[in-house]
Amino acid sequence: MYFTDRGIEELVTRRGEEEVSLTWLAERLREFVDLNPEFETPVERLATWLARLDDEDEDE
């Protein structure tokens, strides 16, 4: 188990029943980076990975 799994588990436990839009998620990511600029690169990588998930299926 990675250290980040704890945060993911907390997210699921606290907010797992909610539905959110990708626009809402993008705004929260922007807020997070504004407050924590040292995480700009990992957040950018996560956002890019999420945005391109379906692209992998098209290559097959």
N, C-alpha and C positions, 0 to 999 in steps of 0.2 A: 504494500500500500504506500502510495506517495503521500507526502505531507499535504499536498493540495487536496487529497481525497477528503480530509476532514472538513475543509471549507465547502466542498461540493456536497458532502453529506448534510452539512448544516443548511445549505441552500435548499436542498430537497425537503428536509424536515420542516423548515420554517415556511417555505413558499411553494412547495411542490404541488399544491392544489390550484395555484393561480395560473391563469393564462395571460401572457404578455405578447405584445407585438415586437417584431424585430426593430421597429423604430424606437420603442421604449428601451429595449436592450442597448441599442446604439447610443442613446442619450445617456444611459447609466455608465456605459464604458467611457464616453467622453468626460463625464463628470469625474470618474475615477482617475483618469489620466491627468485631468486638470489638478486634482488634489495630490496625485502621486506621479509626477512626471518621469520618475525613474522606471516606471513600468510601461512606458510608451511602446517600446519594442515588443514585449510579450503580448500586450493587448492588441497591437497591430497584427501580429502573427495569428492570434486567436481569431480576430475578426476576418482576416483573409482566409484562413482555413475554413471557417464557417461559411463564408460567402462562396467558396469553391467546392463544397462537398459534392454537389450534383455534377460538377464537371468531370469527376473521376468516373462516374457511371456512363457518361457519354463517350468516353474513350474506349470502352469495352465493346 
